[in-house]
Amino acid sequence: MRVLHVITGLDVGGAELQVRMLLQHTRNDAEVLALYNPAKVAAMIREDGGRVRDLRMRRNTELSAVLRLARLISTEKIDVVHVHLYRACLYGRVAAWLARTPVVVTSEHSIGETHIERRRMTAGVRALYLATDLFSDATIAVSETVRERLVKWGVRERKIVTIPNGLEFEGLVFDPVRRRDARSGFGIDQDAFVLGVMGRLDAAKRIEIAIEAAAPLLGEKCKMLIVGQGADRERLEGIAAVVGVADHVLFAGYQADGLAMLSALDLYVSTSAQETFGLSVLEALANGMPALFTACPALDGIATERARQVPGGVADLRAEIRKEIEAGPRPRETVPAVVDRYGMASVAARIDDLYDDLAAARRKRFRLRRRPSGPAIGGDRAHVRAR
């Protein structure tokens, strides 16, 4: 089948990197379209040999983009439209309906208790999401937490399938050479204890809590490495200066070699108030280091002393960080249950199976609605409206 993944943008982020890995593992003929901003992840996909399209939207209310996308879907004879992230859901699902796409799937990566992708969950936002959900055959929730939030928000439970995010574990194995080189590049002593944060620098991640908790423990032999870019960087740099640790909190910005950054760390810290999955924590565990987190639905049901959930306060987090520093760097060990549950190949296969099941169900409905004289053209539209 021909599959078109429609996503809001392709800057570095969890959903964007998941789409890249799906393209690498799918058994279908798949490509990706960004509504706008085909940034670093688009370049990665092209380097993999994948295809990327750019709809070149210029503003968030560019309604003509729906028609452009519908024409593309129809012209290219797309069998499955798979949408990711809020803006792509609105435009992609309507365009797929207009193009009479056989199968439309939504992946919900980032719905929180109060925000969806850093957007407050107002009545208007909810109404638009649920209205366009009528054109989607199924919604993939990346965790049971996301499933529960979707049901609470109004998505019909029978349409929701829980399929977790996946990881490429082979590419996350600890590398001592990369560790040495990364530390040298940032001027970090090879014997120093390094705790770190990786991901988009966004206020919702509450990275200031990690900085404030670690501040009294930092010095020449203990550093903090913050890897990623985002609008919150300037504020976080100011906080590090105010608490007197600007020389010991290193802001690395975007780094293409994520394995080197993980390998450079001794302890991973995640302080998000809300998480739909917790991919960065799993990546840290796959690299073999311990992790402290405030929220990580992906670890529900997985018992391991390598990852500990802590309350969101500064004092509690500081106490846990202190324990790890005093114990010293731990030997690298993976968590087998994480590897078994979240391998990318099996996750991609489950998504491909979902496409097949939905396509088969649609063909069966169409056969049942055929008239003796031929296909019921209007009946197909009725089916799509009833999704």
Buried (B, 14 or more C-beta within 10 A) or exposed (E): BBBBBBBBBBBBBBBBBBBBBBBBBBEBEBBBBBBBBBBBBBEBBEEEEBEBBBBEBEEEEBEEBBEBBBEBBBEBEBBBBBBBBBBBBBBBBBBBBBBEBBBBBBBBBBBBEEBBBEEEBEEEBEEBBEEBBBBBBBBBBBBBBBBBBBEEBEBEEEBBBBBBBBBBBEEBBBBEEBBBBBBEEEEBEEEBBBBBBBBBBBBBBBBBBBBBBBBEBBEEEBBBBBBBBBEBBEEBBEBBEEBEBBEBBBBBEBBEEBBBBBBBBBBBBBBBBBBBBBBBBBBBBBBBBBBBBBBBBBBEEBEBEBBEBBEEEBEBBBEBBBEBBEEEBEEBEBBEBBBEBBBBEBBBBBBBEBBBBBBEEBEEEBEEBEEEEEEBEEBBEEBBEEB
